[in-house]
Amino acid sequence: MSWERPSRRVRELIRRGAEIALDPPAEWLAELDTATLAGENRRQVAEDPVLAAALKRTNRSNLLGWASANVRAPGERVPADLGEAPLAFARDLIRRGLDESALDAYRTGQGVALRLWMRIVFSLTSDPDELRELTDVSCRSISAFVDDTVAAISVQMTREREQLTRGTHAERLETVTLLLDGAPITTARAEQRLGYRLSGEHTAAIVWSDDALGDLDRVADVLASAAGDSRPLTVLASAATRWVWVHGSPDLDVLRAGVARFPAVRVALGSSALDADGFRRSHLDAVTVQRMLARLASPQQLATHEEVELVALLTTDAERADRFVRRTLGALTGDSEAVEALRAFIAAQCNATEAAAALYVHRNTLLRRLARAEKLLPRPLEHNLVHVGVALEVHRW
């Protein structure tokens, strides 16, 4: 397609603006991410930490790709972005059963990026003729770039869908999806397709990582070993995510020690439950744990549903939960030793001897830390024990 080059002066302005866009302020990126994750078509993406992170990486790839191209060849048509991040996002959408409607995030991002680019444009020149040409070229360039990228990504999604429908992965993911949705598939048929027994006790886990994709299956093996299950079920939910089921309950001490060898991988563990309904319930519990960890930007590598069920309920509105913690704990949150001492004390039902043993410290050391905690709390502990205990659990995660 023919592409009219702008004037030399406007090409120079575009180059200068693109150099600025290569180092965007953090608030611009946050605005772009918030906009592209909003809307009903992107709800499933926004609720999934792995997909949301993939979309954010795609936003940066698109922004930096367009800006870099205009530094090299200002005003020229920018090729579609088919880099690693957009292609990985496309694959993950298909593997989660989502369709091209999620790509309207590109259109939303286009609007935000154009508005932010206009801020740069109007900082470069005040000449009306230059602004007119610069604005026209910019709108055409960004629009063509997004159109070309969406078209190319759609083609990639079609190919990915065709590949999945020819493989055993598609059958396994389809069967698991039917079970999770409560669809009328017989237990015998599901077990045949999965190679996994649905009777008895199950524990589900979600294993994911933004970086160490090669370690995901290793962590799934650690989970199976901790449960003593030689025939676990592992489903490739996306390039960066595994859904895992094991029979029985894993030994948490063994699991934590094993997972710690792979620090870039995170694990959300569901509750243990029975039969086909337990297979479904345990997975949904693991989803709740994963979403809570993402919502709170928690640093914890592994979390179980049993540990976080109360916190998950309390932090559905993260902003209100944050206010509750600040109001209840006050300055205590700035003293990590006092926080851990008080949390252990409450967990031991206010038994100082047991709390000291749990922390491997002398009882007098614990008492000094508790005294510090008491001074830092906004209200006396004896009048606010339940609220403080709950706030400490939220703060922990």
Summary of the structure (lengths in Angstrom):
residues: 397
radius of gyration: 25.9
end to end distance: 53.6
largest distance: 80.4
contacts: 1256
relative contact order: 0.07
helix: 69%
strand: 8%
